Amino acid sequence: MSIGISAYGCALPSRRLPAAELRRGGGRAPAGLASLPVADVDEDALTLALEAVDAVAVPDALTLLALASTTLPYGLRVQSGLLLERLGRAGGGCW
């Protein structure tokens, strides 16, 4: 059995904030930056994680699912369980 990352998914918000608007508002943007992704009002870390799970072929031998963010929407809920449910693995021994 080999150990390593067998699959990963990524999702970014589709809305973009132009760097010029960021600078105009008093923020700093690196030279050459055209825009930054910005979450819409109904997007949060869990929503984007669910989109990422939908975008990747997850192996049947999944033994670990990790979700990390500084902005998870539920303070007292195990949110990776929602991802496992989306994968059809709820109660399937993954943690």
Helices and strands as residue ranges (DSSP letters): E 16-18, H 19-24, E 35-37, H 45-54, H 80-86
